[in-house]
Amino acid sequence: MDITERSRGDRRRRAHLIAKESDAIQRDRLRSVLFALQGWETLEIAGTGGRSRAFVQRWAYA
């Protein structure tokens, strides 16, 4: 995936939000974005999180 930070510190903010989030689905969304920012491929993220390719792409590109 070719995802970049919109503003400096996005990765750090995502990691902080993941740690605080109690809703599992929202945590998966945030993790999908964080992994995409770290350069992971779509299928790697989907496999790790147990989510579909479409789920990962929808949240990473949003």
C-alpha positions in Angstrom: 0.0 0.0 0.0 1.2 3.5 -0.8 0.0 5.4 2.2 1.7 8.4 3.7 1.1 10.5 6.8 -1.2 13.5 6.2 0.6 15.4 8.9 3.7 14.8 10.9 3.1 12.5 13.9 0.2 10.5 12.5 1.8 7.2 13.3 2.4 8.1 16.9 -1.2 9.5 17.3 -2.6 6.2 15.8 -0.5 4.1 18.2 -1.8 6.2 21.1 -5.4 5.9 20.0 -5.1 2.1 19.6 -3.8 1.8 23.2 -6.8 3.8 24.5 -9.5 2.2 22.3 -11.9 -0.2 24.0 -14.0 -1.1 20.9 -12.4 -4.0 19.0 -13.6 -3.0 15.6 -12.4 0.5 15.9 -9.0 -0.8 17.1 -8.8 -3.0 14.0 -9.6 0.1 11.9 -6.8 2.1 13.6 -4.4 -0.8 13.3 -5.1 -1.2 9.6 -4.2 2.4 9.1 -1.1 2.2 11.3 0.2 -0.9 9.5 -0.4 0.7 6.1 1.6 3.8 7.2 4.4 1.5 8.2 4.5 0.1 4.7 2.7 -3.3 5.1 0.9 -4.7 2.1 -2.9 -5.1 2.1 -2.9 -8.9 2.4 -0.4 -8.8 5.2 -2.6 -6.5 7.2 -5.7 -8.4 6.4 -4.1 -11.7 7.5 -2.8 -10.3 10.7 -6.1 -8.7 11.7 -8.4 -11.4 10.5 -10.2 -8.8 8.3 -10.9 -8.7 4.6 -8.8 -7.0 2.0 -11.7 -4.6 1.3 -11.9 -3.7 5.1 -8.2 -2.8 5.1 -8.3 -0.8 2.0 -11.4 1.1 2.9 -9.9 2.3 6.2 -6.4 2.8 5.1 -7.5 5.0 2.2 -10.1 6.9 4.2 
